[in-house]
């Protein structure tokens, strides 16, 4: 028996509402159950009130089981799991010795009784509580600009304990790491400034008085938190919401697949759609309003970074990333993504998507549902409004907001640049979802309309999301599309732009054969000609994924299909074939430089035109 993989699901996750350790072990069913029971028992012997444990077989591996066990202190949970594996392999395990060792470790890693009492009191009253590091006794109570920090033995300081923390190198490093900042020089004033100590707004309070004052504050130390998930449209919807909030004067932090941003400043680059990036925003004292793009991978690997959010947005659910991490069906995927709305005070759901509609049944009784729809006559939306529910919908190309029989126009969709004059129907849907989320957090119709009217989705503000370039008489649409639903949506956009549509398409090789063939079939329906290239092979022989997509397209009746070993070759071939008035759609999962570099080889003038329009 051995542990093959383990993950710390630090927040609500697809198995349980509380933090869990999830491990894959090489063992039979009996041994796996024994390990799970022992791991739970060992933590209880350390005084931790944990109750949840389960096991399940790992699909495709007869000798592997996934073990999920609730925990209170993650270091103790990891040690308990290791010990449980050792004990399960012994005919006569020495439980007494194992428990004594773990109890000593749990005492070392635990909070002092006074700090534990403070944490429990805050949680009971509804405050989010986070221990910054299990190697230190610093607690953060509340989020963003409404947070306070507590540490046993802290001297007179402000509510963020900036100067106290700055004198402790380990705590300083922990907080700077949380904030995605580099370690500065040893100047305490610099450190204090970077970890959020301001000026007049911070009031000096020695600890008891401050606790009493903090617990009496409204909102329980919480800022508005909007979490956005779905198969497609997450990044654009997140950016829409964050942009409108900033325009309304709120200091806004948001995360997307391109980075972590606080008040418009990028703190981190890369795919930042999971636990640590979300936590960085929630821990920033400069944030009044948080918008968190939430991806499938982040949920599966670490769970949610919050106990509950103000608004959860579920945009859509369609086949993507299936066959990975135990998610084998669209229904499995919907179950993972719906965790976001199950942890929300208000759930924004797509009435045009059956999986989103079904998710309503999983919501807590006190969660309010706001449906959105591209169709004014959607039966789910209509029934919801008739029951005095809240909804946002499209009617005669105008975004409408209503509750029960009350109706209010928000704005024409043609006033939103990201809709490309109303052709980008998926961005209309994203705008509907954004409107619902912003309304739920208290923004007025006027603030929403003004913000959406100034939201521009281009290569600078929203790279790889419907970036449109004009090169002579040809238009190029650059997008991150990589699944069937996204290609179908792009087909509707590009066909509406006039001319023939030449599409340069791909999808990662870790998709199933059937999924790649289905992508090809959808592309055959959506575009006039296909230039399929190999992007990320991900374990397949190079070129196999592209051939499967092409096979699917040919089986669906497409006669204009070619395959290429690289994006550059496919782009050059497609661009040479373009005629005046045509549209070339390029599905790219990397950067705009891929397009520019490919064009520069065959047409430097075209490359310069794209680079200038992209601000590259």
C-alpha positions as CSV (number, residue, x, y, z in Angstrom):
1,X,0.0,0.0,0.0
2,X,1.2,3.5,-0.8
3,X,0.0,7.0,-1.5
4,X,0.2,7.9,-5.2
5,X,-1.2,11.4,-5.0
6,X,-2.6,13.7,-2.4
7,X,-4.3,17.1,-2.6
8,X,-5.4,19.5,0.2
9,X,-8.8,20.8,-0.7
10,X,-8.6,23.8,1.5
11,X,-12.2,25.0,1.1
12,X,-15.6,23.7,0.1
13,X,-15.0,21.1,-2.6
14,X,-16.9,18.6,-4.7
15,X,-17.0,16.1,-1.9
16,X,-17.7,18.1,1.2
17,X,-18.4,21.6,2.5
18,X,-15.3,21.7,4.7
19,X,-11.6,21.3,4.0
20,X,-10.5,17.7,3.1
21,X,-7.4,15.9,2.2
22,X,-7.9,13.8,-0.9
23,X,-5.5,11.0,-1.7
24,X,-5.2,8.3,-4.3
25,X,-3.7,5.1,-2.7
26,X,-2.6,1.8,-4.2
27,X,-4.8,-0.6,-2.2
28,X,-7.8,-2.8,-2.3
29,X,-11.2,-1.7,-1.2
30,X,-10.9,-3.1,2.3
31,X,-7.6,-1.5,2.9
32,X,-8.7,1.8,1.5
33,X,-11.7,1.9,3.9
34,X,-9.4,1.0,6.8
35,X,-7.0,3.9,5.9
36,X,-9.9,6.4,5.7
37,X,-11.3,5.3,9.0
38,X,-7.9,5.4,10.7
39,X,-7.0,8.8,9.3
40,X,-10.3,10.2,10.7
41,X,-9.8,8.4,14.1
42,X,-6.2,9.7,14.5
43,X,-7.3,13.3,14.0
44,X,-10.1,12.9,16.5
45,X,-7.6,11.5,19.0
46,X,-5.7,14.8,18.6
47,X,-8.9,16.7,19.7
48,X,-10.0,17.7,16.2
49,X,-13.8,17.6,15.6
50,X,-13.7,16.0,12.1
51,X,-16.5,13.7,10.9
52,X,-16.4,13.1,7.2
53,X,-14.6,10.3,5.3
54,X,-15.3,8.4,2.2
55,X,-13.6,6.2,-0.4
56,X,-14.3,5.6,-4.1
57,X,-12.6,3.6,-6.9
58,X,-10.4,5.5,-9.3
59,X,-11.8,5.0,-12.8
60,X,-9.6,2.8,-15.0
61,X,-7.4,1.6,-12.2
62,X,-8.6,-1.6,-10.4
63,X,-6.0,-1.3,-7.7
64,X,-6.4,2.3,-6.8
65,X,-8.9,4.1,-4.5
66,X,-9.5,7.8,-3.8
67,X,-9.7,8.6,0.0
68,X,-11.3,11.8,1.1
69,X,-11.0,12.8,4.8
70,X,-12.1,16.0,6.5
71,X,-9.4,17.9,8.4
72,X,-8.9,20.8,10.8
73,X,-5.1,21.3,10.5
74,X,-3.6,20.3,7.2
75,X,-0.1,19.3,8.5
76,X,-1.8,17.1,11.1
77,X,-4.1,15.6,8.4
78,X,-1.1,14.8,6.2
79,X,0.7,13.1,9.1
80,X,-2.4,11.2,10.1
81,X,-2.9,9.9,6.5
82,X,0.8,8.7,6.3
83,X,0.4,7.1,9.7
84,X,-2.9,5.5,8.7
85,X,-1.3,3.9,5.7
86,X,1.5,2.5,7.8
87,X,-0.9,1.2,10.5
88,X,-3.2,-0.4,7.9
89,X,-0.3,-2.5,6.7
90,X,0.5,-3.9,10.1
91,X,-1.1,-7.0,11.5
92,X,-1.0,-5.6,15.1
93,X,-0.6,-1.8,14.8
94,X,0.7,0.2,17.8
95,X,-2.1,2.8,18.0
96,X,-1.0,4.2,21.3
97,X,2.5,5.2,20.0
98,X,1.0,6.7,16.8
99,X,-1.6,8.7,18.8
100,X,1.0,10.1,21.2
101,X,3.3,11.2,18.4
102,X,0.4,12.9,16.5
103,X,-0.9,14.6,19.6
104,X,2.5,16.2,20.2
105,X,2.6,17.4,16.6
106,X,-1.0,18.7,16.8
107,X,-0.1,20.7,19.9
108,X,2.9,22.3,18.1
109,X,0.8,23.2,15.0
110,X,-2.4,24.3,16.9
111,X,-3.4,27.8,18.0
112,X,-3.3,28.8,21.6
113,X,-6.5,28.4,23.6
114,X,-7.1,32.2,23.5
115,X,-6.6,32.5,19.7
116,X,-8.7,29.4,19.1
117,X,-11.5,30.9,21.2
118,X,-11.3,34.1,19.2
119,X,-11.5,32.2,15.9
120,X,-14.5,30.1,17.0
121,X,-16.3,33.2,18.3
122,X,-15.8,35.0,15.0
123,X,-16.9,32.1,12.9
124,X,-20.1,31.6,15.0
125,X,-21.0,35.2,14.3
126,X,-20.5,34.8,10.6
127,X,-17.0,36.2,10.0
128,X,-14.6,34.5,7.5
129,X,-11.6,33.4,9.5
130,X,-8.2,32.5,7.9
131,X,-5.0,31.3,9.6
132,X,-2.3,32.8,7.5
133,X,0.2,30.1,8.2
134,X,0.1,27.0,10.4
135,X,3.6,27.9,11.5
136,X,2.4,31.1,13.1
137,X,-0.5,32.3,15.2
138,X,-1.7,35.2,13.0
139,X,-5.4,35.2,12.2
140,X,-7.2,37.3,9.5
141,X,-10.8,37.9,10.3
142,X,-12.8,39.4,7.4
143,X,-11.8,40.0,3.8
144,X,-10.3,42.8,1.7
145,X,-10.7,46.3,3.1
146,X,-12.9,45.0,5.9
147,X,-10.4,42.6,7.4
148,X,-8.7,42.7,10.8
149,X,-5.7,40.7,12.0
150,X,-5.1,39.2,15.4
151,X,-2.1,37.7,17.0
152,X,-1.5,36.7,20.6
153,X,0.9,39.1,22.3
154,X,0.6,41.9,19.7
155,X,1.4,45.3,21.0
156,X,-0.5,48.5,20.3
157,X,-1.0,48.6,16.5
158,X,-3.6,49.2,13.9
159,X,-6.2,46.7,12.8
160,X,-3.9,45.1,10.3
161,X,-1.0,44.6,12.7
162,X,1.3,45.8,10.0
163,X,4.1,47.0,12.3
164,X,3.8,44.0,14.6
165,X,4.1,41.6,11.6
166,X,6.9,43.6,10.0
167,X,9.1,42.7,13.0
168,X,8.6,39.0,12.4
169,X,10.4,37.9,9.3
170,X,8.5,34.6,8.9
171,X,5.1,36.3,9.1
172,X,6.2,39.0,6.8
173,X,7.3,36.5,4.2
174,X,3.9,34.6,4.6
175,X,1.9,37.8,4.1
176,X,3.9,39.0,1.2
177,X,3.5,35.6,-0.4
178,X,-0.2,35.8,0.1
179,X,-0.3,39.2,-1.6
180,X,1.9,37.9,-4.5
181,X,4.6,40.4,-3.7
182,X,8.4,40.0,-3.7
183,X,10.2,40.2,-0.3
184,X,11.4,43.8,0.1
185,X,14.4,45.2,1.9
186,X,14.4,44.9,5.7
187,X,12.9,48.4,6.1
188,X,9.9,47.9,8.4
189,X,8.0,50.9,7.0
190,X,8.3,49.5,3.5
191,X,7.1,46.1,4.7
192,X,4.2,47.6,6.6
193,X,3.1,49.6,3.6
194,X,3.2,46.6,1.2
195,X,1.1,44.4,3.5
196,X,-1.6,47.0,3.8
197,X,-1.0,49.4,6.6
198,X,-2.6,52.7,5.5
199,X,-2.9,56.0,7.3
200,X,-5.9,57.8,8.7
201,X,-8.4,54.9,8.1
202,X,-6.5,52.6,10.5
203,X,-7.5,53.2,14.1
204,X,-5.2,52.1,17.0
205,X,-7.2,49.8,19.3
206,X,-4.1,46.9,22.6
207,X,-6.7,43.5,21.6
208,X,-9.9,43.1,23.6
209,X,-11.5,46.4,22.7
210,X,-10.7,45.7,19.1
211,X,-12.3,42.3,19.1
212,X,-15.5,43.7,20.6
213,X,-15.6,46.5,18.0
214,X,-14.8,44.2,15.1
215,X,-17.5,41.7,16.0
216,X,-20.1,44.5,16.1
217,X,-19.4,45.7,12.6
218,X,-21.9,45.3,9.8
219,X,-21.4,42.8,7.0
220,X,-19.4,40.5,9.3
221,X,-16.1,41.7,7.8
222,X,-17.2,40.6,4.3
223,X,-16.8,42.5,1.0
224,X,-18.9,41.6,-2.1
225,X,-17.4,38.5,-3.7
226,X,-18.6,37.4,-7.2
227,X,-17.4,34.0,-8.4
228,X,-17.8,33.2,-12.1
229,X,-17.7,29.7,-13.6
230,X,-18.8,27.8,-16.6
231,X,-17.3,26.1,-19.6
232,X,-17.1,29.2,-21.8
233,X,-17.2,33.0,-21.2
234,X,-15.7,33.0,-17.7
235,X,-12.9,35.5,-18.4
236,X,-15.0,38.0,-20.4
237,X,-17.8,38.0,-17.8
238,X,-15.3,38.4,-15.0
239,X,-13.7,41.4,-16.8
240,X,-17.1,42.9,-17.5
241,X,-18.1,42.8,-13.8
242,X,-14.8,44.0,-12.6
243,X,-14.8,46.9,-15.1
244,X,-18.3,48.1,-14.1
245,X,-17.4,47.9,-10.4
246,X,-14.3,50.0,-10.9
247,X,-16.3,52.5,-12.9
248,X,-18.7,52.7,-10.0
249,X,-15.8,53.8,-7.7
250,X,-15.1,50.5,-6.0
251,X,-11.6,49.3,-5.4
252,X,-11.8,46.0,-7.2
253,X,-9.6,42.9,-7.3
254,X,-10.1,40.2,-9.9
255,X,-8.6,37.0,-11.2
256,X,-8.6,35.6,-14.7
257,X,-6.7,33.2,-16.9
258,X,-4.3,36.1,-17.5
259,X,-3.4,37.1,-14.0
260,X,-4.4,38.6,-10.6
261,X,-5.3,42.3,-10.6
262,X,-5.9,44.8,-7.8
263,X,-7.3,48.2,-8.8
264,X,-6.2,47.7,-12.4
265,X,-2.6,46.7,-11.4
266,X,-1.4,43.2,-12.3
267,X,0.1,41.4,-9.4
268,X,0.6,38.0,-11.1
269,X,0.8,36.6,-14.6
270,X,-0.6,33.3,-15.9
271,X,-3.7,31.2,-15.3
272,X,-5.0,32.6,-11.9
273,X,-8.4,30.9,-11.6
274,X,-7.9,28.8,-8.5
275,X,-7.5,28.8,-4.7
276,X,-4.2,30.7,-4.2
277,X,-5.1,33.5,-6.6
278,X,-8.5,34.0,-5.1
279,X,-7.0,34.0,-1.6
280,X,-4.6,36.7,-2.7
281,X,-7.4,39.0,-3.7
282,X,-9.5,38.3,-0.6
283,X,-6.5,39.0,1.6
284,X,-5.7,42.3,0.0
285,X,-6.6,45.3,2.3
286,X,-6.9,47.4,-0.8
287,X,-10.0,45.5,-2.2
288,X,-13.6,46.6,-1.7
289,X,-15.1,44.3,-4.3
290,X,-13.8,40.9,-5.6
291,X,-14.5,39.1,-8.9
292,X,-13.0,35.6,-9.1
293,X,-12.9,33.6,-12.3
294,X,-13.2,30.0,-11.1
295,X,-12.1,27.1,-13.3
296,X,-12.8,23.4,-13.1
297,X,-9.1,22.6,-12.4
298,X,-8.9,25.0,-9.4
299,X,-12.0,23.5,-7.8
300,X,-10.7,20.0,-8.2
301,X,-7.1,20.7,-7.0
302,X,-7.7,23.0,-4.0
303,X,-11.5,23.6,-3.5
304,X,-12.9,27.1,-3.0
305,X,-11.0,29.9,-1.2
306,X,-14.1,31.2,0.6
307,X,-16.8,29.7,2.8
308,X,-19.5,31.5,0.8
309,X,-19.6,34.2,-1.8
310,X,-22.1,37.0,-2.4
311,X,-22.9,35.9,-6.0
312,X,-22.1,32.7,-7.8
313,X,-22.4,32.8,-11.6
314,X,-22.9,29.6,-13.6
315,X,-22.7,30.6,-17.3
316,X,-23.0,27.3,-19.1
317,X,-21.9,23.7,-19.0
318,X,-20.7,21.7,-22.1
319,X,-18.3,18.9,-22.8
320,X,-14.6,19.9,-22.1
321,X,-11.8,18.4,-20.1
322,X,-13.8,15.2,-19.8
323,X,-12.0,12.0,-18.8
324,X,-9.6,14.0,-16.5
325,X,-9.5,14.0,-12.7
326,X,-12.5,11.7,-12.3
327,X,-14.7,14.0,-14.4
328,X,-16.0,11.7,-17.1
329,X,-19.4,13.1,-18.2
330,X,-21.0,16.5,-18.7
331,X,-23.1,15.7,-15.6
332,X,-19.9,15.2,-13.6
333,X,-18.6,18.5,-14.9
334,X,-21.8,20.3,-14.0
335,X,-21.6,18.9,-10.5
336,X,-18.1,20.3,-10.1
337,X,-19.0,23.8,-11.5
338,X,-22.2,24.1,-9.6
339,X,-20.2,24.1,-6.3
340,X,-19.7,27.8,-7.0
341,X,-23.5,28.6,-6.9
342,X,-24.1,26.2,-4.0
343,X,-21.8,28.4,-2.0
344,X,-23.5,31.7,-2.9
345,X,-26.1,34.0,-1.4
346,X,-27.4,34.7,-4.9
347,X,-27.0,32.3,-7.8
348,X,-27.0,33.6,-11.3
349,X,-28.0,30.8,-13.7
350,X,-28.4,30.4,-17.4
351,X,-32.0,29.6,-18.2
352,X,-31.0,28.5,-21.7
353,X,-28.7,25.7,-20.4
354,X,-30.3,22.6,-19.0
355,X,-27.3,21.9,-16.7
356,X,-27.6,25.4,-15.2
357,X,-31.3,25.0,-14.7
358,X,-30.8,21.7,-13.0
359,X,-28.3,23.2,-10.6
360,X,-31.1,25.3,-9.0
361,X,-32.2,22.1,-7.3
362,X,-28.9,21.9,-5.4
363,X,-29.0,25.4,-3.9
364,X,-29.5,26.1,-0.3
365,X,-33.1,27.0,0.7
366,X,-32.1,30.7,1.4
367,X,-30.2,31.2,-1.8
368,X,-31.9,33.5,-4.3
369,X,-31.9,32.5,-8.0
370,X,-31.5,35.1,-10.8
371,X,-32.0,33.5,-14.2
372,X,-30.7,35.1,-17.4
373,X,-31.7,34.2,-20.9
374,X,-31.2,35.3,-24.5
375,X,-34.9,34.6,-25.1
376,X,-37.7,36.7,-23.6
377,X,-40.1,33.7,-24.0
378,X,-37.8,31.2,-22.2
379,X,-40.2,29.1,-20.2
380,X,-37.9,28.7,-17.2
381,X,-37.4,32.4,-17.1
382,X,-41.1,33.2,-17.5
383,X,-42.1,30.8,-14.8
384,X,-39.5,32.2,-12.5
385,X,-40.7,35.8,-13.0
386,X,-44.3,34.7,-12.5
387,X,-43.3,33.4,-9.1
388,X,-41.9,36.9,-8.2
389,X,-38.3,35.8,-9.0
390,X,-35.6,38.0,-10.5
391,X,-34.4,37.7,-14.1
392,X,-32.3,39.4,-16.8
393,X,-33.1,38.8,-20.4
394,X,-32.9,40.0,-24.0
395,X,-35.9,41.6,-25.6
396,X,-35.8,43.3,-29.0
397,X,-32.0,43.5,-28.6
398,X,-32.4,45.4,-25.2
399,X,-31.2,44.0,-21.9
400,X,-34.1,43.9,-19.5
401,X,-34.1,43.5,-15.7
402,X,-37.2,42.4,-13.9
403,X,-38.7,41.0,-10.7
404,X,-42.2,39.5,-10.9
405,X,-44.3,41.9,-13.0
406,X,-41.8,44.8,-12.8
407,X,-39.7,45.5,-15.9
408,X,-36.8,47.8,-16.4
409,X,-34.7,48.3,-19.6
410,X,-30.9,48.4,-18.9
411,X,-29.4,49.2,-22.3
412,X,-29.4,48.1,-26.0
413,X,-26.8,45.4,-26.6
414,X,-25.4,47.4,-29.6
415,X,-24.2,49.9,-27.1
416,X,-21.8,47.3,-25.6
417,X,-18.6,47.2,-27.8
418,X,-17.9,43.6,-26.8
419,X,-21.0,42.4,-28.6
420,X,-19.6,43.5,-32.0
421,X,-22.8,45.3,-33.0
422,X,-24.9,42.4,-31.6
423,X,-23.2,39.7,-33.7
424,X,-21.3,38.1,-30.8
425,X,-24.3,36.5,-29.2
426,X,-22.2,34.8,-26.6
427,X,-21.0,38.2,-25.3
428,X,-24.6,39.3,-25.1
429,X,-25.1,36.3,-22.8
430,X,-22.1,37.2,-20.8
431,X,-23.4,40.8,-20.5
432,X,-26.7,39.4,-19.2
433,X,-24.9,37.4,-16.6
434,X,-22.8,40.3,-15.6
435,X,-25.9,42.6,-15.3
436,X,-27.5,40.0,-13.0
437,X,-24.4,39.7,-10.8
438,X,-23.9,43.5,-10.6
439,X,-27.6,44.0,-9.7
440,X,-27.3,41.4,-7.0
441,X,-24.4,43.2,-5.4
442,X,-26.4,46.5,-5.3
443,X,-25.2,48.4,-8.3
444,X,-27.8,50.6,-10.0
445,X,-29.1,50.1,-13.6
446,X,-27.4,53.4,-14.5
447,X,-24.0,52.2,-13.1
448,X,-24.3,48.9,-15.0
449,X,-25.3,50.5,-18.3
450,X,-22.5,53.1,-18.1
451,X,-19.9,50.5,-17.2
452,X,-20.8,48.0,-19.9
453,X,-20.9,50.8,-22.6
454,X,-17.3,51.5,-21.9
455,X,-16.1,47.9,-21.6
456,X,-13.9,47.1,-24.6
457,X,-12.8,43.5,-25.3
458,X,-9.7,43.7,-27.4
459,X,-6.1,42.4,-27.5
460,X,-5.0,44.7,-24.8
461,X,-7.9,44.4,-22.3
462,X,-9.0,40.8,-23.0
463,X,-6.4,39.0,-25.1
464,X,-7.5,36.0,-27.2
465,X,-11.2,36.7,-26.6
466,X,-12.8,37.8,-29.8
467,X,-10.0,40.1,-30.8
468,X,-10.8,41.4,-34.3
469,X,-8.2,42.9,-36.7
470,X,-8.6,44.4,-40.1
471,X,-5.8,43.5,-42.6
472,X,-6.6,45.1,-46.0
473,X,-9.9,43.6,-47.1
474,X,-9.6,40.6,-44.8
475,X,-10.8,40.5,-41.1
476,X,-9.0,38.2,-38.6
477,X,-10.8,37.0,-35.5
478,X,-8.5,35.7,-32.8
479,X,-10.0,33.7,-30.0
480,X,-9.2,31.1,-27.3
481,X,-11.8,28.7,-28.5
482,X,-10.9,25.0,-28.0
483,X,-14.1,23.1,-27.5
484,X,-17.2,22.4,-29.6
485,X,-19.5,24.9,-27.9
486,X,-17.0,27.7,-28.4
487,X,-16.5,26.9,-32.1
488,X,-20.2,26.8,-32.7
489,X,-20.6,30.3,-31.1
490,X,-17.7,31.7,-33.1
491,X,-19.2,30.3,-36.3
492,X,-22.4,32.3,-35.6
493,X,-20.3,35.4,-35.2
494,X,-18.0,35.0,-38.2
495,X,-20.7,33.9,-40.6
496,X,-22.5,37.1,-39.7
497,X,-19.5,39.2,-40.7
498,X,-19.9,38.4,-44.4
499,X,-17.7,36.6,-46.9
500,X,-16.3,33.1,-46.6
501,X,-14.9,32.0,-43.2
502,X,-11.6,30.2,-43.2
503,X,-10.9,28.7,-39.7
504,X,-7.6,27.8,-38.3
505,X,-8.5,25.4,-35.4
506,X,-7.1,23.1,-32.8
507,X,-7.7,21.4,-29.5
508,X,-5.4,19.8,-26.9
509,X,-4.6,16.2,-27.3
510,X,-5.7,15.2,-23.8
511,X,-9.3,15.2,-25.0
512,X,-10.9,11.9,-25.8
513,X,-11.0,10.6,-29.3
514,X,-14.8,11.1,-29.5
515,X,-14.5,14.7,-28.2
516,X,-12.0,15.6,-30.8
517,X,-14.1,14.1,-33.6
518,X,-17.1,16.0,-32.2
519,X,-15.1,19.3,-32.3
520,X,-14.3,18.6,-36.0
521,X,-18.0,18.0,-36.8
522,X,-19.0,21.2,-35.1
523,X,-16.3,23.1,-37.0
524,X,-17.6,21.6,-40.2
525,X,-21.0,23.1,-39.5
526,X,-19.6,26.5,-38.3
527,X,-17.0,27.4,-40.9
528,X,-16.5,27.2,-44.7
529,X,-13.0,25.8,-44.8
530,X,-10.9,24.2,-42.0
531,X,-7.1,24.4,-41.5
532,X,-6.5,22.1,-38.5
533,X,-3.2,22.2,-36.7
534,X,-1.5,20.3,-33.9
535,X,-1.1,22.4,-30.7
536,X,-0.6,20.6,-27.5
537,X,-0.3,16.8,-28.1
538,X,-0.3,16.0,-24.4
539,X,0.7,12.3,-24.5
540,X,-0.5,11.6,-28.1
541,X,1.8,11.0,-31.1
542,X,2.3,14.4,-32.7
543,X,-0.4,15.1,-35.3
544,X,-2.9,12.6,-34.0
545,X,-5.2,15.1,-32.4
546,X,-5.3,17.2,-35.5
547,X,-6.2,14.2,-37.6
548,X,-9.0,13.2,-35.3
549,X,-10.5,16.7,-35.6
550,X,-10.2,16.5,-39.4
551,X,-11.8,13.1,-39.5
552,X,-14.7,14.4,-37.5
553,X,-15.1,17.3,-39.9
554,X,-14.9,15.1,-43.0
555,X,-17.4,12.6,-41.5
556,X,-19.8,15.6,-41.0
557,X,-19.5,16.4,-44.7
558,X,-16.8,19.1,-44.9
559,X,-14.8,18.9,-48.1
560,X,-12.4,21.7,-47.4
561,X,-10.2,20.3,-44.6
562,X,-6.4,20.3,-44.3
563,X,-4.1,19.4,-41.4
564,X,-0.8,20.9,-40.4
565,X,1.9,20.1,-37.9
566,X,2.1,23.7,-36.5
567,X,0.0,26.8,-36.1
568,X,2.4,28.8,-38.2
569,X,2.0,26.5,-41.2
570,X,-1.8,26.5,-40.9
571,X,-2.0,30.3,-40.5
572,X,0.2,31.0,-43.5
573,X,-1.8,28.6,-45.7
574,X,-5.2,30.0,-44.6
575,X,-4.1,33.6,-45.0
576,X,-2.8,33.0,-48.5
577,X,-6.2,31.5,-49.4
578,X,-8.2,34.5,-48.1
579,X,-9.9,36.8,-50.7
580,X,-11.3,40.3,-50.3
581,X,-14.2,40.3,-47.8
582,X,-13.3,36.9,-46.2
583,X,-12.9,36.3,-42.5
584,X,-10.1,34.2,-41.1
585,X,-10.8,32.8,-37.6
586,X,-7.7,31.7,-35.6
587,X,-8.2,29.6,-32.5
588,X,-5.1,30.3,-30.4
589,X,-4.3,29.1,-26.9
590,X,-1.0,30.9,-26.5
591,X,-0.4,34.6,-27.4
592,X,-1.1,37.0,-30.2
593,X,2.6,36.8,-31.1
594,X,1.8,33.4,-32.8
595,X,-0.3,35.2,-35.3
596,X,2.0,38.1,-35.9
597,X,5.1,36.0,-36.3
598,X,3.4,33.6,-38.8
599,X,2.2,36.6,-40.9
600,X,5.5,38.3,-40.8
601,X,7.1,35.5,-42.7
602,X,4.8,35.8,-45.7
603,X,3.4,39.4,-45.4
604,X,5.3,41.9,-43.2
605,X,2.7,44.6,-43.9
606,X,-0.1,42.4,-42.6
607,X,1.9,41.5,-39.6
608,X,2.6,45.2,-38.8
609,X,-1.1,46.0,-39.2
610,X,-2.1,43.3,-36.6
611,X,0.7,44.4,-34.3
612,X,-0.3,48.0,-34.4
613,X,-4.0,47.2,-33.8
614,X,-3.0,44.9,-30.9
615,X,-0.7,47.5,-29.4
616,X,2.0,44.9,-29.5
